């Protein structure tokens, strides 16, 4: 059975926000380094350690924000931010710009998937994902079918 969705355009600001949230969710434990640097202030009292830890965190977040903003500007990624519809079946997800232009994404290209309260998020890489809000599906059965596909492919539990 094929699930056909309405047309949807991923806004660049939403992409950057979601990419940052996903990055922080996956790499939360990187905060241990700056905390260790800040803890040196208890051994050798100095504000430099705390300032250095804050600077490390700010620079790390700024680096990734610049990277994700850059992704939105690259010509090869422009297709991610165009208005398109999706056709989803057991073999692939077809991202369609119009009736004649489309790009297939096979299920093995998807590294992970997440179902939130109002969307599906299919990760292709650290900087590429497919965002499918529930409102683009034509009916609630399509959402259930999508969830069944993801469970069948062992992408969600």
N, C-alpha and C positions, 0 to 999 in steps of 0.2 A: 504494500500500500504506500502511496506517495503522499507526503504532507506538503501542501503548497501554502506559502505564507503571503502576507501582504507585503508591499514594498516598504523598505525601511532604510534610513540613512543614519549611520553612526556618526554622531557629532565628535569633532576632534577634542573638545573639552571633556566630554564623557569618556573618551578613549584614554586620555592622559590620566584622568582621575582613577579609572578602573585599573589601568596598568600599574599605577603607583600602589594602589591598595593591594593588588595581587602580588606585587613584588614584596611589599612589607609583610604580607601574610606568609609568603614562602621563606623570606630571609629575616624573620624577626630576631633570630638568634645572633645576628651580626652586631646587635647592640651590646653584646658582652664585652667586646674590645673597648669601646668608649667608656663603659662603666668601669672596666679595669683601670683605664687611664685616670678616670676621675677618682678612683679609690686611692691612687697614689697620693692624693692630697691629704689623706689621713696619716700617711707615713711621713711624708715631707710636706708640712703645711705650706701650701702655695695655691693661689688662684689660677696659676698657669695650667695646672693639670685639668681643672674643671673647664677652663676656657678652651683648652685643647680638645677635650672630649666633646664639648658642644660644637666646636668648629668641625671636627671629624664627622659628626652626625649631619650637620648642615651641608657640608660639601658632598657627602654621599647622596643625600636626598636631592640636592641640586644637580649632581651629575646625572642621576637617573631621570629627573624631570626634563633635563635638556635632551637626553637620549630619546625619550618618548615623544617629546615635541618634535624632534628631528624626524622621527618615523612618519609623522603626519605630513611632513614637507617633501619626502622622497617621492619621486615620480613612480617608482615601482609599487609603492604602497597606496597611491591615490585611489585605487580601486576599492580599498577597504572603506573609504569614506564617501562612496557614491551611493545613490539610492538604488537598492536592488531587492529582489525577492529571492526566496530560497525554495528549492524543491528537495525534500529529504526522503530518502528511501533506505533500504537495507544495505545498499552498495556504497552510496556516496551522499554528499551534500552538494547540490548544484547551486552555485551563487550566480543568479541571472541578472544582468544589467537590463536586458530586453529579451525579446523572443529569440533572437539569433545569437546574442553574445552571452557567454556564461563561462564560469570556471568551476570545474569539479574539485571537490575536496574529499578524498577517500577517508574512510574511518580510521585507517592505520596512520594517517597524518596527524590525527588528534592525539596529543600527549595526555591531556587530562580534561575533565569536564566537571562543572559545578552547577548544581541547581540551587538558586536562591529563591526568595519568596516571590520575585516578579520576573525572573529571567533565567536563561541558561547561558553559561559562559564556557565555550569550548576553546581550550588553549592549544595553539599550533606551535608556538615557541614563546620565549620570554616576552617578545614584543608584538606578537601576532596572535589574535584571538578572534573568535566569532561570537558576537553578542546577539542573542536572540531573546528579546523581551517577549513576555507572554502575549502582549497585546497585538503582536503581528500574526499570531496564529488565528485561523478562522473560527475555531471553536475549541472548547475545553478538551474534546477528545483528541485533537491534534497535539495538545500539550502532553496528554497521557501517553500518546503513541511515541512522541519524541523521548519521553522519559523511558519508555520500554526499549527503544532503540539503544539509548545510552546504557541501560542496564545489561542488555544483551551483548553489547560490545565491551562490557566490564569497565566502563568509564566512570560510572557512579555506582554506589552501593544501594 
